[in-house]
Amino acid sequence: MRVGVLFAVAALTGCVSKPPEPDNPYYAPIQPAQMQQPKAVDGAIYQAGAGMDLYGDGRAHRVGDILTIQLTESTQSSKSATTSVSKDNSVSIGAPTVLGQQLSVFGNPLSASAETTSSFDGDGSSDMSNSLNGNITVTVHQILPNGTMLVRGEKWLTLNQGDEYIRISGLVRPQDIGPDNTVESTRLADARISYSGTGATHDANVMGWLARFFISPLWPF
């Protein structure tokens, strides 16, 4: 018993994840060296490296460009189930008759009867909803062959008793980008959105490892 408790405590202690830190390379802006600027060629009237887009609308379309994502996430789900089962059985066997007389044992007739009743009632329901609104500016990390852009970015806010962060990544179609270089988060494909925090306020909302042990399946009572 002691060994089992110590093993469970060690397992739950190991489940405590390290809080995230800012400047994650995965969400960092693309570096200038990766943008692959065209090499300047002297002696020509037009040079790709010094070109000016006179008719562009300022929308992100190259690796390293900046794009603002409007967070408009709102989902709600509800599920309920009700089950009711009832079953009754009744069996009756009369005493056999021989030559007009019922057989008996020690004066008791050879008859039998049995009745069974079983029932089950189950009821369950679940409700879930979430909402996330705001803006976050990200950078274009990759352009796929079909023109779809892979975007990633993060935002950290340092508050009084800790930090809050938003991380997002996903695929954006160029035609979904608005004239003001913004796109709604509902337009992102394969979206990954994280909103959480660190610090004293966040730690106060996290259950301790001992409390998690007493409500885990490992606790036998």
N, C-alpha and C positions, 0 to 999 in steps of 0.2 A: 504493500500500500504506500509506504513511504517512497519507494523507488518510483512508483507511478506518479505520485504527486510531484516529485522533483523533476521528472521527465516532462510533465505537462507544464510546469512553471517555466522550465528552460525553453520549451517550444513556444510558449506564448511570449516570452521575453524576446526571442529571436524574431517574432513576427512584427515587432515594433519597427516600422520603416523609417528611414532617414528622411527628414524634411527636405523638400526641394530647395535648391539654391538658384539665385539669379545667374545670368550669363551662361545658360546651358548652350553648348555649341550647336545642338540640334536646332534650336530656335534662333540662333544668332543671325544677324543680317549677312547676306552674301558678301564675301570679300572682293575688293576691286580686282585682285589678281584673277579671280574666277570668272569675271565678266567677259574676258576674252575680247579686249578692245582691238579693233582692226588695225593692222600695221599701216602707218602712214607711208605713202608712196609719193616722192617728189617728182615734179615734171609733168603733172597732169592738172587740168582745170578743176576736175572734181575729185575730191578725196573723201572716202567713206568716213574717216575719223573726224572730219570737220564739217560733216553735213548738218543741215538745219531742216527740221520738219516744219514747213510753213503752214501746212494744212492739218497737222495733228491736233487731236482734242485733249491731249494730256493724260489719256488713260494708260494704265500699266500694260505693257506688251513685251517687255524685255526682261531678261534676268537682271535682278538688282533693282528693278523699279518698285516703287512704293504703292501700296493699295490699302485703302481703309475699309474694314469690314464692320458693318453695322450688326451688332448682336441683337437679334429679335427672336430669341428662342422661347417658346412657350408650348409645353405639352401637358396633357392631362389624360389619365387613363383610369378606368374603373372596371372592376370585375367582381362578379358575385356568382355563387353557386349554391344550390339547395338540393339536397338528396333525401328522399324518404323511402324506406323499404319496409314492408310488413309481410309476414308469412305465418299462417296458421295451419297446423296439421292435426288431424284427429283420426285415430284408429280404434276400432271396436271389434272384438272377436267374441261371438256368443259361445255358450257351452254346447259341446256336441251332444246329440241325442241318439240313444241306442234303444231300440224297441220301445220308443215312446217315453223313455226315461232319460233325463239329463245326467250325464256323467258328473261325478263329484269326487272330491278327495277329502276324507274326514269331514264330510258334510258341507264342504265348500264347492260351489260350482266351478267347473273348468272354463271360466270366461275371463277375458282380459280386455283392457281398454287403455289407450294412451293419447295424450294431447300435448302438443308443443306449440309455443307461440314465440316468435322472434320478430324484432323490429329494430330499425336503425334510422336515425335522423341526423343529418349533417347540414351545417350551414356555414358558409365562408364568404368573406368579402374583402376586397383590397382596393384602395384608392391611392393614386400617386399623381403629383403635379409638380411642375417646376417652371421657373421663369427667369430669364437672363436678358438684360437690356444694357446697351452701352456701345462704345466704339473701341476698336483696337486697330492700329496700323501695322501692317505686315509687309514683308518683301517677297518678291518673286524669286524662287529658288531654282526652278526648272521649267522649261518649255517642252511639252510633249510633242511628238510628231503631228498630232491632230490640232495643235494650237492651244490645247488646254494647259493652264498654268498651275504649277504646284506652289502654294504659298504657305509660309510659316512665320510665326512671330509670337512674342510674349510682351506683357506689360506688368511691371512691378510697381506697387504703391506702398511707400513706407508711411505707416500711420503711427499713432501714439504708442501702442503696445505691441506692435508687430508689423508684418508685411502681408499684403494681399497681392495675388498674381492672377493673371489670365493668360492662358496659352491656347493657341489655336493653330490648326493646320488643315489643309484640304485642297481640293481641286476646283478651279474657277474657269468658267468659259469666258472668253473675251466679250461675247455678246451680252453677258449678264452684268457687265460693269456699267454703271451709270455715267452720265456726262460729268459728274463731279468726282469721278474716280473712286466710287464707293460701290460696294456690293453687300447684299444682305447675307447673313450667315446661313439662312435657309437655302441659299443657292449653292452652297459648298457641297461638293460630293466627297464622300469618304472623310467627313469632317471629324476632327478630334478637338474637343473644347474642354478645357480644364479651368475651373475657378475655385480657388482655395486660398489658404493663408498659413502663416507661421507666426510664432510668438506666443505671448501669454494668453491672449484671447482664444487663439486656436487650441492651445494645449488644455485650456479649461473645458473644452467641449469634447475631449478625447477620453474615453474610458480607460482606466488603469488596467495593467496586466492581471492583477489579482481579481478584479471585478469581472474581467472577461473570462477568467477561468471558471468562476462560479456559474456563469450563464452559458458556458460552452458545453457541447455534447460529452466532453471528457469528464465532467462532473457527474458522479453516479447518482446523486440524490436530486 
